């Protein structure tokens, strides 16, 4: 099957923390909604190498030429038509006014799951193969972190360096780009769904990584205090004072084989309903 390029208008709701690729350096998985509420995953995007005008934020409307990602079986997965495809920011649903949350909710909450088993069944069903979803946890039980490797894989770094050195040799210029720091922790929610099923799920959102690094700098390298800042935001603020939803996405490698192939790729946390004014 031949897939043609199509110019799409997408509301960005997800930007994951960057990962390394031997081919493209540093990549970000982006996801969002078309105007009709259908999901789109856009990957790969070398986000930090894009021009300032192309570096979109969450809840920006963008226009981009996409084509189906034929290396990814998941139906929501698309890729930029070419490596240098232009991304045009054409609008934003800001948080400057409470009413803006209502506008976001009209798009984001068109289909919401609260039973994790049903969602996983849809993911494993090859007819639906659902890989992106909005999920409403019934109860947040905890927020915690686990320490992981602090450095990127040395072999990947060596491949990237070799590719860059070769590029500089042929292009005759310096590449000042530095790979993003690897997060030394995995942050997770523990929650219940509507059937009382308990799950631990990792968060891969760009924002949680940036919050950690900003807090670490503010606390002059004290990791314990930085982690506490992240916990306060995601547990004391989002989970206790906001109307919290998860943006969930599967990982391609675990989609059909993992017991639960989903991870949290972002949060949606509008004020609770009685706090939103219609005027």
Beta strands, then each sheet from edge to edge (+ up, - down):
strand 1: 6-15
strand 2: 19-21
strand 3: 25-33
strand 4: 39-45
strand 5: 60-68
strand 6: 77-80
strand 7: 87-92
strand 8: 112-113
strand 9: 132-135
strand 10: 139-147
strand 11: 185-192
strand 12: 198-202
strand 13: 242-250
strand 14: 262-271
sheet 1: 2+ 3- 1+ 5- 6+ 4+
sheet 2: 2+ 3- 1+ 5- 7+
sheet 3: 8+ 9+ 13- 14+
sheet 4: 10+ 11- 12+
end
